[in-house]
Amino acid sequence: MRLLIQRVAHAQVEVHGEIVGQIGKGLLVLVGFSRKDTPQLLPKAAHKLLNLRLFEDQAGKMNRSLQEVGGGLLVVSQFTLYGKLEKGFRPSFLEAAPAQEAQRLYEAFLAELRRQAPDVPLATGRFGAYMEIAFRAYGPVTILLEW
């Protein structure tokens, strides 16, 4: 499982010109699943994401979590996080989970985030759709987490 986390001032995702998810200050999270990932990983990943200290305190240090600043989450499925480019110029996605399994894991991850942090605004993309994502980076701060 890979999470590419971008701290944002605001973010939104559109499908066919329709905004399907948007947040103000918070985290844009692109999530990809590998063939090896299992549902048992999701509680740990959700806990880690929700408690990352990526927001500044009064001293300007990254010392506050998403929940402490009242931020939102925009979580978008992104199988291309498992693209490999060791050979040639076209990415290979053989390590990415098959679509049906990835969708099950994605939906279970969203459910786990809601369970652990019911007060955090949670927006999503649309699994399997062509999406346009717009955001304003805040910092910028970009973190890659992998299990």
ABEGO torsion letter per residue (X at the ends): XBBBBBBBABBBBBBGGBBABBBBBEBBBBBBBBAABBAAAAAAAAAAAAABBABBBAAGBBABBAAAAGBBBBBBBBAAAABBAABEABBBAAABBBAAAAAAAAAAAAAAAAAABAABBBBBBBBGBBBBBBBBBBOBBBBBBBX
